[in-house]
Amino acid sequence: MMTTSKYVMAASIIATMTIMAPTSNAFAPRQCSSRVIHAQSHNSLLQMNYLQKEIIDSSSSSNESVSKDLGPSPVVVSSEAEALSHSKTTMKLTPSFNLFQMLPDDEGGLLPQTIAGNELRDSDILKVGVPDTLWDMKLSDYKGLGGDKKIETLPDPFQMVEKELKPFSDSIQELVSTDQPILSMAAKHFFQKRHGKRFRPTIIQLMSKAVAACDPENMKASDRWQDSGASDVDVEGGVVTSTNHKGSDVWRKQAELGQIVEIIHSASLIHDDVLDEADTRRGGEAVHKLYSNKVAILAGDYLLARASVLLARLENKAVVQIMATSLESLVAGEIMQLKSSPEELLQMESYLRKSYYKTASLVCYACRSTALLGGHAYGSTVATACEEFGFHMGLAFQIQDDILDFTAAEEVLGKPALADMSLGLSTAPILYAAQEFPHLQPLVKRRFKKEGDKETALEALYSSKTAMDKAKRLGEFHAQRAVEALLRLPQSEARDALLRLTYVVITRKN
């Protein structure tokens, strides 16, 4: 719990910085009534402010239904503390799993109600009269996923941004330097070795190019908070375009956001490894094994503090609030992982919700923030499509990771195989196996604590004719939804590279 408390401290630091950020980009006061979801304990606990839902259209169409109630948030505060944290310009974000569909239709998935944050999730306003050669793209048409098309016909996402990312990747080491040698070495550990996929900075750099190809929607006359949040862009013509984007101040800030996200992600890995008592990470020793638990925790805290300073320098209050919420979500995921009830451990919705908090939230909030830094309002078609893409992409990435935990060797993964089961956690493959073999359910509920539990679960999984295939289909569902979100943006080389990256995520072997 020490690590979790450190996360909370860092989250509070970032949240406090929203007061210091410039007010020109502040969100206007909420104009609509809100519904607060109370915890079941009747102790006057409220969910954190981003879980408070603003209902825009209570009489939504028949194909829009409220998603299944998954219980209270893992993070709650008292109503008194909540009131003290508010001002006229604070915004209340809704978790992405209450904005976009989490499960396929045939597994009981429902499309959440239309509320602030997803009002334009089906908008095609950016595509009217604009040709798109990939307008009906289906991942199942490509090799490896059931079809015969070659994904190589689309731009290579990593090659496209490799040269642009290099100076920012190199400078991360300097950004996290400190005059304390041991702390500095621990903080720089991941960046010096250049391990990892650099998946998140690549997404953000490509997304910055994709949104540059989108004309901003005129939302400035509105006094609704969701119609503000766009950065004031200082470029020729006053609007970011594919022509004036590269090298601009907007481009620089979006690339810096990629650095910030990578720093936050690395800090979360350092802290996770302490909590999980992991020996390895990214093919090398975990930081706490190289140094000590105390040094690892301090290194993670220091990285979060540096990320918070860099975040404030982006000079967009809305982005600070959004990214602070992503950090809060990381804490919520850790708490949920530690405190889930036996019944919740069997629920696919609970598994996906935890995956959102721990993995997808950072990706989807960074994608939406990229759009805001590019001059697009929070509730715009562009920003909504960006968050929806990040939500589904992040979940697809995590589901594929969980599949590989059972199918790839430790030396390929760069981390211990079957790590989740060792921690008493059940991911998609095991949950589907438990649906097929009910005798696994007590094992899942007791977190595989008895001798022979893990072996019994693995035997059932590997003998199942459906479990692994269902897990793969779940990943493909989210990947296809990510594609559909991208297809609401005008066609560009960067957008098409993101489409290819989505394919790579669910077909990768490590």
Long-range contacts (C-beta under 8 A, 24 or more apart in sequence): 1-338, 2-297, 3-271, 3-272, 3-274, 3-275, 3-297, 3-300, 3-334, 4-275, 4-331, 4-334, 4-335, 4-338, 6-271, 6-297, 6-300, 6-301, 6-304, 7-271, 7-304, 7-327, 7-330, 7-331, 7-334, 8-331, 9-301, 10-267, 10-301, 10-304, 10-305, 10-308, 10-327, 11-324, 11-327, 11-328, 11-331, 13-304, 13-305, 13-308, 14-304, 14-307, 14-308, 14-311, 14-320, 14-323, 14-324, 14-327, 15-85, 15-321, 15-324, 15-328, 17-308, 17-311, 17-312, 17-320, 17-324, 18-90, 18-317, 18-320, 18-321, 18-324, 19-87, 20-312, 21-312, 21-315, 21-316, 21-317, 21-320, 22-315, 22-316, 22-317, 23-89, 23-317, 24-232, 25-228, 25-229, 25-230, 25-231, 25-232, 25-315, 25-316, 25-317, 25-318, 26-89, 26-228, 26-317, 26-318, 27-89, 27-90, 27-91, 27-225, 27-226, 27-228, 27-229, 27-317, 27-318, 27-321, 27-378, 28-89, 28-223, 28-224, 28-225, 28-228, 29-88, 29-89, 29-225, 30-54, 30-91, 30-92, 30-225, 31-223, 31-224, 31-225, 32-56, 32-116, 32-224, 34-92, 37-72, 38-72, 39-72, 39-76, 40-71, 40-72, 44-78, 44-79, 45-72, 45-76, 45-77, 45-78, 45-79, 46-76, 46-77, 46-78, 46-79, 46-82, 47-72, 47-73, 47-75, 47-76, 48-73, 48-75, 48-76, 48-77, 48-82, 48-328, 48-332, 49-82, 49-85, 49-86, 49-90, 49-92, 49-93, 50-92, 50-93, 50-94, 50-95, 50-325, 50-328, 51-94, 51-95, 52-92, 52-94, 53-94, 53-98, 53-115, 54-92, 54-94, 54-115, 54-116, 55-113, 55-115, 56-114, 56-115, 56-116, 56-119, 57-113, 57-114, 57-115, 58-113, 60-113, 60-114, 63-111, 64-111, 64-112, 64-113, 64-114, 65-110, 65-111, 65-112, 65-113, 66-110, 66-112, 66-113, 67-97, 67-98, 67-101, 67-102, 67-110, 67-112, 68-108, 68-110, 68-349, 70-347, 70-349, 70-350, 70-353, 71-344, 73-332, 74-332, 74-333, 74-335, 74-336, 74-339, 74-357, 75-328, 75-331, 75-332, 75-335, 89-317, 90-321, 91-225, 91-229, 91-318, 91-321, 91-378, 93-117, 93-321, 93-322, 93-325, 95-329, 95-356, 95-361, 96-356, 96-360, 96-361, 96-364, 96-387, 96-388, 96-390, 96-391, 97-352, 97-353, 97-356, 97-391, 99-387, 99-388, 99-391, 100-388, 100-391, 100-392, 100-481, 101-481, 102-349, 102-352, 102-353, 102-356, 102-395, 103-348, 103-349, 103-352, 103-474, 104-473, 104-474, 104-477, 107-348, 107-474, 116-224, 116-225, 116-226, 116-379, 117-226, 117-378, 117-379, 117-384, 117-387, 118-384, 118-388, 119-226, 119-379, 119-384, 120-379, 120-380, 120-381, 120-384, 121-384, 121-385, 121-388, 121-485, 123-381, 123-384, 123-488, 124-488, 125-217, 125-381, 126-214, 126-215, 126-381, 126-382, 126-488, 126-489, 126-490, 127-488, 127-490, 130-490, 130-491, 131-491, 132-487, 132-490, 132-491, 133-491, 134-487, 134-491, 134-496, 134-499, 135-487, 137-483, 137-487, 137-499, 138-480, 138-483, 139-476, 139-479, 139-480, 139-483, 139-502, 139-503, 139-506, 140-476, 140-480, 142-503, 144-507, 145-476, 145-503, 145-506, 145-507, 151-500, 151-503, 151-504, 154-496, 154-497, 154-499, 154-500, 155-493, 155-494, 155-496, 155-497, 155-500, 156-497, 156-500, 157-202, 157-206, 157-497, 157-498, 157-500, 157-501, 157-504, 158-202, 160-206, 160-493, 160-494, 160-497, 161-202, 161-205, 161-206, 161-209, 164-205, 164-246, 164-255, 165-198, 165-201, 165-202, 165-205, 165-255, 165-258, 168-201, 168-255, 168-256, 168-258, 168-259, 169-194, 169-198, 169-201, 171-259, 172-259, 172-262, 172-263, 175-259, 175-263, 175-306, 175-310, 176-263, 176-302, 176-303, 176-306, 178-302, 182-291, 182-295, 183-295, 183-298, 183-299, 183-302, 185-291, 186-270, 186-287, 186-290, 186-291, 186-295, 186-296, 186-298, 186-299, 187-299, 187-302, 187-303, 189-270, 189-287, 189-290, 189-299, 190-266, 190-269, 190-282, 191-266, 193-282, 193-284, 195-282, 195-283, 195-284, 195-414, 196-282, 198-262, 199-397, 199-505, 200-258, 200-261, 200-262, 200-265, 200-362, 200-363, 200-366, 201-255, 201-258, 201-259, 201-261, 201-262, 202-501, 203-363, 203-366, 203-367, 203-390, 203-393, 203-498, 203-501, 204-254, 204-255, 204-257, 204-258, 204-261, 204-366, 204-367, 204-370, 205-254, 205-255, 205-258, 206-494, 206-495, 206-497, 206-498, 206-501, 207-254, 207-367, 207-370, 207-371, 207-386, 207-389, 207-494, 207-498, 208-245, 208-250, 208-251, 208-254, 208-255, 208-370, 208-373, 208-374, 208-494, 209-242, 209-245, 209-492, 209-493, 209-494, 210-486, 210-489, 210-492, 210-494, 210-495, 210-498, 211-240, 211-370, 211-371, 211-374, 211-376, 211-382, 211-386, 211-489, 212-240, 212-241, 212-242, 212-245, 212-250, 212-374, 212-494, 213-241, 213-242, 213-489, 213-490, 213-492, 213-494, 213-495, 214-376, 214-382, 214-489, 214-490, 215-239, 216-375, 216-376, 216-377, 216-380, 216-382, 217-376, 217-377, 217-380, 217-381, 217-382, 219-377, 219-379, 219-380, 220-377, 224-379, 225-378, 226-377, 226-378, 226-379, 227-377, 227-378, 227-379, 227-380, 228-318, 228-377, 228-378, 229-316, 229-318, 229-319, 229-372, 229-377, 229-378, 229-383, 230-372, 230-375, 230-376, 230-377, 230-378, 230-380, 231-315, 231-316, 231-319, 231-372, 231-373, 231-374, 231-375, 232-375, 233-374, 233-375, 239-375, 240-374, 240-375, 242-492, 250-373, 250-374, 250-375, 253-314, 253-315, 253-373, 254-370, 254-373, 254-374, 256-310, 256-313, 256-314, 257-314, 257-319, 257-323, 257-366, 257-369, 257-370, 257-373, 258-366, 259-310, 260-307, 260-310, 260-311, 260-314, 260-323, 261-362, 261-366, 263-303, 263-304, 263-306, 263-307, 263-310, 264-303, 264-304, 264-307, 264-326, 264-327, 264-330, 264-362, 265-362, 266-303, 267-299, 267-300, 267-301, 267-303, 267-304, 267-307, 268-300, 268-330, 270-296, 270-297, 270-299, 270-300, 270-303, 271-296, 271-297, 271-300, 271-334, 272-334, 274-300, 275-334, 276-419, 276-423, 278-415, 278-416, 278-419, 279-416, 280-410, 280-414, 280-415, 280-416, 281-414, 281-415, 282-414, 282-415, 283-411, 283-414, 314-373, 316-369, 316-372, 316-373, 318-372, 318-378, 319-369, 319-372, 319-373, 322-365, 322-368, 322-369, 322-372, 323-365, 323-366, 323-369, 325-361, 325-365, 326-361, 326-362, 326-365, 326-366, 329-356, 329-357, 329-358, 329-361, 329-362, 329-365, 330-357, 330-358, 330-361, 330-362, 332-357, 333-357, 333-358, 333-359, 333-361, 334-358, 337-423, 337-425, 342-445, 342-446, 343-445, 345-425, 345-426, 345-444, 345-445, 345-447, 346-426, 346-431, 346-434, 346-441, 346-444, 346-445, 348-428, 348-431, 351-426, 351-427, 351-428, 351-431, 352-395, 355-394, 355-395, 355-398, 355-399, 356-391, 356-394, 356-395, 358-398, 359-394, 359-395, 359-397, 359-398, 360-390, 360-391, 360-392, 360-393, 360-394, 360-395, 360-397, 360-398, 361-394, 362-394, 363-390, 363-391, 363-393, 363-394, 363-397, 364-388, 364-389, 364-390, 364-391, 364-393, 364-394, 365-390, 366-390, 381-488, 382-489, 385-485, 385-486, 385-488, 385-489, 386-485, 388-481, 388-482, 388-485, 389-482, 389-485, 389-486, 389-498, 391-482, 392-478, 392-479, 392-481, 392-482, 392-485, 393-478, 393-479, 393-482, 393-502, 393-505, 395-475, 395-478, 396-475, 396-476, 396-478, 396-479, 396-482, 396-502, 396-505, 396-506, 397-505, 399-427, 399-428, 399-471, 399-474, 399-475, 399-478, 399-506, 400-475, 400-505, 400-506, 400-508, 402-427, 402-428, 402-429, 402-471, 403-428, 403-429, 403-468, 403-471, 403-472, 403-475, 404-508, 404-509, 404-510, 406-458, 406-461, 406-468, 407-468, 408-509, 408-510, 412-509, 412-510, 413-510, 414-510, 418-454, 418-458, 421-448, 421-454, 421-457, 421-458, 422-454, 424-448, 424-449, 427-471, 428-470, 428-471, 428-474, 428-475, 429-461, 429-467, 429-468, 429-471, 430-457, 430-461, 430-467, 432-464, 432-466, 432-467, 432-468, 432-470, 432-471, 433-457, 433-460, 433-461, 433-464, 433-467, 435-467, 436-460, 436-464, 436-466, 436-467, 437-464, 472-506, 475-506, 476-506, 479-503, 479-505, 479-506
